[in-house]
Amino acid sequence: MEKHLQRSYKDKYVNLRDIHKSIKSDVNNISYSDFYNVVKTFFEELIHELVTNKATVTLPARFGKVYIKKMLQKRAFHYRCNVNETDEKGDRVVYKVPILNDYYYKLVWLRPKKYKMAKLVPAGFFKRAIKNELKKGNDF
């Protein structure tokens, strides 16, 4: 079976179900649905604090701090991969797309040294929350 070029990164990350399996004995056999709801609620509150209140949030258990930083755009173009043409041709098909904004917003995690290999990957709903806040006329 042919491996998709643009989807090979997914082996690098740990999903929530794997985390639940690894800590199941430590949390008195909490069900996956309850665990999922707790984690989902935590991240909804985190996003609310970061986006709406524009706060620097201190994470529990000494995981560091997170905040949103407004950065000046330095590149003239984004490179976008066309998934359909990539699958058809077998080679990666990329197009240059001009950047129309002068700024972009970055999620910054100030983390302890022991977590230097970890990173936060903002999900789509996080990016949409920032976009909705900007549409309201609020800036960071």
Secondary structure, DSSP 8 states (H G I E B T S, - for coil): ----GGGGGGGGS--HHHHHHHHGGGGTS--HHHHHHHHHHHHHHHHIIIIIS---EE-STT--EEEEEEEE---SEEEEE-HHHHHHHSS--EEEEE---SEEEEEEEE--GGGTT------HHHHHHHHHHHHTT---
